[in-house]
Amino acid sequence: MRALALLCLLSLAGCLGSVRQEGFATTGPISFLYSAHTNTVMTANDDGEAERLRRDWLADALKAHAMCPDGYVVDSRRFVPDAIGLFGNGGDILYIGRCLQPLPPPTPAIKEKQEIFINEKIRGEKG
C-alpha cells in the first residue's frame, strides 16, 4: 500500500514541472517580442488566470533584460498554433510591444512663461 502511495506521489511530481516555456528578443532599442507556449494546462485564452501568469512572465522577462523601467505597452498579441486539426491543442502566443518613454522636461522658455503667469496671477489677487 505504501509503495502504491509513493508511486502516486512520484507520478504527480512529474506534473509539477515548469509550465513556463517562453522566449524573449529585443527587436529595437525600445521594442521587444515575447513568446509563451500554451497547452491544455496553460490555455491560449486572453481573459483568465493563464493570461495573467503570462503577463507576469512578460514583466519578469523585461526586468531580467533591464528593459522598460517606465512601463511598457503590448501593441499586438497573436496565437500561432503548433498544429491545426483535431489534435492541435497548443502553440505560441506572441506579444509584440514597446517601452514607454518618460516625458522630456519642459523647455526653459515654457517654464519661464509659467513662472511669469503665476507671478502675474499672484499680483492680481493681492492688488
C-alpha positions, 0 to 999 in steps of 0.5 A: 500500500505504501509503495502504491502511495509513493508511486502516486506521489512520484507520478504527480511530481512529474506534473509539477514541472515548469509550465513556463516555456517562453522566449524573449528578443529585443527587436529595437532599442525600445521594442521587444517580442515575447513568446509563451507556449500554451497547452491544455494546462496553460490555455491560449485564452486572453481573459483568465488566470493563464493570461495573467501568469503570462503577463507576469512572465512578460514583466519578469522577462523585461526586468531580467533584460533591464528593459522598460523601467517606465512601463511598457505597452503590448501593441499586438498579441497573436496565437500561432498554433503548433498544429491545426486539426483535431489534435492541435491543442497548443502553440505560441502566443506572441506579444509584440510591444514597446517601452514607454518613454518618460516625458522630456522636461519642459523647455526653459522658455515654457517654464519661464512663461509659467513662472511669469503667469503665476507671478502675474496671477499672484499680483492680481489677487493681492492688488 
